[in-house]
Amino acid sequence: EKDSLRRLGEKGAADGSVRLRGVSYSYGAAAEPVFDALDLTLRDGEHLAVVGPSGVGKSTLADVLAGDVPPDRGDVVLGGTPADRLTPRELADLRVLLPQEAYVFAGELGENLRWLRPRAAERDVLSAVRAVGAATLVDRLGGLEATVDPAALSAGERQTIALVRAHLSPARLVILDEATRHLDAQAELRVEEAFRGRPGTVVSITHRPGPARRADRVLFLDGDRALVGTHRELLATAPGYRELVGGHDGGPDPMD
């Protein structure tokens, strides 16, 4: 892991910065673009929320940001290196993408948590467990050496395990694609705070207004264009965003 990160550092890619330049993507040659000529720059350590109506292409954007899906046009640069020049191992060290439905395999809980960092010391694993708020779950399952049956876990419990895994990983870019949708608002806030306290950049794709209010900036996709600004800026300038989040600038999330 250290050698791989060192190689990335030599090429200037050992941080969580992101740069999209003129990025366009559509589901077919005759289809309308999901997003068109999208420009976006994220500094290492920034927290971005991506919001928009269902089906507008938020998960597709997550795949493009992660370097898993190449855009039709434009450049995706991760940590200073074009994504199409990174090997699969380098991509895995640089970024982690958590989808809506978390993957947990049958086997030891500790192995599940260490999946992206196999040699992690137990103290580091437990630190990530505490940060994400998973200590009660780990204790209930019987500790790190307990055997996990994915079918016996709830969707929220599987997401919690995957979130600990991402927090523990060496990646400086974390992309959460509705990765807290099965958690309640208090647990979601705990997760946000955990990733804010972790070095690197976080992109949260969400349907909830709360994460958008708390993010450094928001990317709003409405099917016609992409708007980037703070939560307050978009409330003032984007009627579609204001309608989506319920016009609230505080208090309970109307969509929770």
C-alpha positions as CSV (number, residue, x, y, z in Angstrom):
1,E,0.0,0.0,0.0
2,K,2.7,2.5,0.9
3,D,4.7,1.7,-2.2
4,S,1.6,2.3,-4.4
5,L,0.8,5.6,-2.6
6,R,4.5,6.6,-3.0
7,R,4.2,6.0,-6.7
8,L,1.1,8.1,-6.9
9,G,2.8,10.8,-4.9
10,E,5.7,10.9,-7.4
11,K,3.1,11.7,-10.1
12,G,1.3,14.3,-7.9
13,A,-1.8,12.1,-7.5
14,A,-1.6,11.3,-3.8
15,D,-4.3,13.8,-2.8
16,G,-8.1,14.0,-3.1
17,S,-8.4,16.8,-5.6
18,V,-10.7,16.5,-8.6
19,R,-10.9,18.4,-11.8
20,L,-13.5,18.0,-14.5
21,R,-13.1,19.9,-17.7
22,G,-15.8,19.9,-20.4
23,V,-17.1,16.5,-19.3
24,S,-20.1,15.2,-21.2
25,Y,-21.9,11.8,-20.9
26,S,-24.9,10.2,-22.5
27,Y,-26.4,6.7,-22.4
28,G,-26.2,6.3,-26.2
29,A,-25.3,8.1,-29.4
30,A,-28.9,9.3,-29.9
31,A,-29.6,10.1,-26.2
32,E,-29.6,13.5,-24.7
33,P,-26.5,14.1,-22.5
34,V,-26.9,13.3,-18.8
35,F,-24.5,16.2,-18.2
36,D,-22.9,18.3,-20.9
37,A,-19.6,20.3,-20.8
38,L,-19.5,20.0,-17.0
39,D,-16.6,21.9,-15.3
40,L,-15.9,21.2,-11.7
41,T,-12.8,21.7,-9.5
42,L,-12.6,20.3,-5.9
43,R,-9.7,21.0,-3.7
44,D,-8.1,18.3,-1.5
45,G,-10.2,18.3,1.7
46,E,-13.3,19.8,0.3
47,H,-16.8,18.4,0.9
48,L,-19.2,18.5,-2.0
49,A,-22.9,17.4,-2.0
50,V,-24.5,16.4,-5.3
51,V,-28.3,16.7,-5.4
52,G,-31.0,16.5,-8.0
53,P,-34.2,14.8,-8.9
54,S,-34.3,11.0,-9.2
55,G,-33.0,9.7,-12.5
56,V,-31.1,12.9,-13.4
57,G,-27.7,11.1,-13.5
58,K,-26.2,11.5,-10.0
59,S,-25.0,7.9,-9.8
60,T,-23.6,8.2,-13.4
61,L,-21.6,11.2,-12.3
62,A,-20.3,9.2,-9.3
63,D,-19.0,6.5,-11.7
64,V,-17.3,9.2,-13.9
65,L,-15.8,10.9,-10.9
66,A,-14.4,7.6,-9.7
67,G,-12.8,6.9,-13.0
68,D,-14.9,3.8,-13.5
69,V,-16.8,5.2,-16.5
70,P,-15.0,7.3,-19.1
71,P,-16.9,10.4,-20.3
72,D,-17.9,10.8,-23.9
73,R,-15.9,14.1,-24.0
74,G,-13.8,16.0,-21.6
75,D,-11.1,15.3,-19.0
76,V,-11.4,13.8,-15.5
77,V,-8.3,14.5,-13.4
78,L,-7.9,12.8,-10.0
79,G,-5.1,14.1,-7.7
80,G,-3.4,15.8,-10.6
81,T,-3.3,12.7,-12.9
82,P,-5.8,12.1,-15.8
83,A,-8.0,9.2,-14.7
84,D,-7.5,7.3,-17.9
85,R,-3.7,7.1,-17.1
86,L,-4.2,5.5,-13.7
87,T,-4.0,1.7,-13.3
88,P,-6.8,-0.1,-11.5
89,R,-4.5,-0.5,-8.4
90,E,-3.7,3.2,-8.5
91,L,-7.3,4.1,-8.8
92,A,-8.2,1.8,-5.9
93,D,-5.5,3.5,-3.7
94,L,-6.7,7.0,-4.8
95,R,-10.5,6.8,-4.4
96,V,-13.2,4.7,-3.0
97,L,-16.8,4.7,-4.2
98,L,-19.6,3.4,-2.0
99,P,-22.8,2.6,-3.9
100,Q,-26.4,2.8,-2.6
101,E,-26.4,-0.9,-1.7
102,A,-23.3,-1.9,0.3
103,Y,-21.4,-5.1,-0.4
104,V,-20.5,-7.3,2.6
105,F,-19.1,-10.8,2.0
106,A,-19.5,-13.8,4.2
107,G,-16.5,-14.2,6.4
108,E,-14.8,-12.5,9.3
109,L,-16.0,-9.0,10.2
110,G,-12.4,-7.8,10.5
111,E,-11.6,-9.0,7.0
112,N,-14.7,-7.1,5.7
113,L,-13.5,-3.9,7.4
114,R,-10.0,-4.3,6.1
115,W,-11.0,-5.1,2.5
116,L,-9.4,-1.9,1.2
117,R,-6.5,-1.9,3.6
118,P,-5.7,-5.5,4.4
119,R,-2.7,-4.8,6.7
120,A,-4.5,-2.2,8.9
121,A,-3.6,-2.5,12.6
122,E,-6.4,-3.4,14.9
123,R,-6.1,0.0,16.7
124,D,-6.7,1.7,13.3
125,V,-9.7,-0.5,12.6
126,L,-11.2,0.2,15.9
127,S,-10.5,3.9,15.5
128,A,-12.5,3.9,12.2
129,V,-15.3,1.9,13.9
130,R,-15.6,4.4,16.7
131,A,-15.4,7.4,14.3
132,V,-18.3,6.1,12.1
133,G,-20.4,5.1,15.1
134,A,-20.2,1.4,14.5
135,A,-19.0,0.2,17.9
136,T,-22.4,-1.0,19.1
137,L,-22.8,-3.0,15.9
138,V,-19.3,-4.6,16.1
139,D,-20.0,-5.5,19.7
140,R,-23.4,-7.1,18.9
141,L,-21.9,-9.1,16.1
142,G,-19.2,-10.5,18.4
143,G,-16.1,-8.4,17.7
144,L,-13.7,-8.2,14.8
145,E,-13.2,-12.0,14.7
146,A,-16.9,-12.8,14.4
147,T,-18.2,-14.4,11.3
148,V,-20.6,-12.2,9.3
149,D,-23.7,-13.5,7.4
150,P,-24.7,-10.7,5.0
151,A,-28.2,-12.0,4.8
152,A,-28.7,-11.6,8.5
153,L,-27.7,-7.9,8.4
154,S,-30.1,-5.0,7.7
155,A,-29.4,-2.6,4.8
156,G,-28.3,0.0,7.4
157,E,-25.9,-2.4,9.0
158,R,-24.3,-3.4,5.7
159,Q,-23.9,0.3,4.9
160,T,-22.3,0.9,8.3
161,I,-19.7,-1.8,7.7
162,A,-19.0,-0.4,4.2
163,L,-18.6,3.1,5.7
164,V,-16.0,1.9,8.2
165,R,-14.2,0.2,5.3
166,A,-14.1,3.4,3.4
167,H,-13.0,5.5,6.4
168,L,-10.2,3.0,7.0
169,S,-9.0,2.9,3.4
170,P,-5.9,4.8,2.1
171,A,-8.0,6.7,-0.5
172,R,-8.0,10.5,-0.3
173,L,-11.2,10.8,-2.4
174,V,-14.4,9.2,-1.0
175,I,-17.5,9.2,-3.1
176,L,-20.7,8.3,-1.1
177,D,-23.5,7.5,-3.5
178,E,-26.6,7.6,-1.2
179,A,-24.3,5.5,1.1
180,T,-26.2,6.7,4.2
181,R,-29.8,6.4,2.8
182,H,-30.6,3.5,5.3
183,L,-29.3,5.4,8.3
184,D,-31.3,7.8,10.4
185,A,-30.5,11.5,10.5
186,Q,-28.4,11.3,13.7
187,A,-26.3,8.4,12.4
188,E,-25.9,10.2,9.1
189,L,-24.6,13.3,10.8
190,R,-22.1,11.1,12.8
191,V,-20.8,9.7,9.5
192,E,-20.5,13.1,7.9
193,E,-18.5,14.3,10.9
194,A,-16.3,11.2,10.7
195,F,-15.4,11.8,7.1
196,R,-14.9,15.5,7.7
197,G,-12.3,14.6,10.3
198,R,-10.5,12.3,7.9
199,P,-7.9,13.6,5.5
200,G,-9.1,14.0,1.9
201,T,-12.1,15.0,-0.2
202,V,-15.7,13.8,0.2
203,V,-18.4,13.8,-2.5
204,S,-21.8,13.0,-1.0
205,I,-24.6,12.1,-3.5
206,T,-27.8,12.5,-1.5
207,H,-31.5,13.1,-1.7
208,R,-31.6,14.7,1.7
209,P,-31.3,18.5,2.3
210,G,-29.2,18.1,5.5
211,P,-26.0,17.0,3.9
212,A,-26.3,19.8,1.2
213,R,-26.7,22.4,4.0
214,R,-23.6,21.2,5.7
215,A,-21.4,20.7,2.6
216,D,-18.8,23.3,1.6
217,R,-20.4,23.5,-1.9
218,V,-23.3,21.8,-3.7
219,L,-23.6,20.6,-7.3
220,F,-27.2,20.7,-8.4
221,L,-28.2,18.6,-11.4
222,D,-31.6,19.4,-12.8
223,G,-31.4,17.6,-16.2
224,D,-30.8,20.8,-18.2
225,R,-27.7,22.2,-16.6
226,A,-25.4,21.8,-13.6
227,L,-25.1,24.6,-11.0
228,V,-22.4,24.8,-8.4
229,G,-22.5,27.0,-5.3
230,T,-23.1,27.0,-1.6
231,H,-26.4,25.9,-0.2
232,R,-27.4,29.5,0.5
233,E,-26.3,30.7,-3.0
234,L,-28.4,28.0,-4.7
235,L,-31.4,28.7,-2.5
236,A,-31.2,32.3,-3.7
237,T,-30.5,31.7,-7.4
238,A,-31.9,28.2,-8.4
239,P,-35.7,27.8,-8.0
240,G,-35.4,24.1,-8.8
241,Y,-32.9,23.6,-6.0
242,R,-35.1,25.6,-3.6
243,E,-38.1,23.4,-4.6
244,L,-36.1,20.2,-4.2
245,V,-34.9,20.9,-0.7
246,G,-38.2,22.4,0.4
247,G,-37.0,26.0,0.8
248,H,-35.6,25.2,4.2
249,D,-32.4,26.7,5.4
250,G,-32.4,25.0,8.8
251,G,-34.5,22.8,11.0
252,P,-35.5,19.2,10.2
253,D,-35.0,17.9,6.7
254,P,-38.3,17.9,5.0
255,M,-37.4,14.9,2.9
256,D,-36.3,12.7,5.9
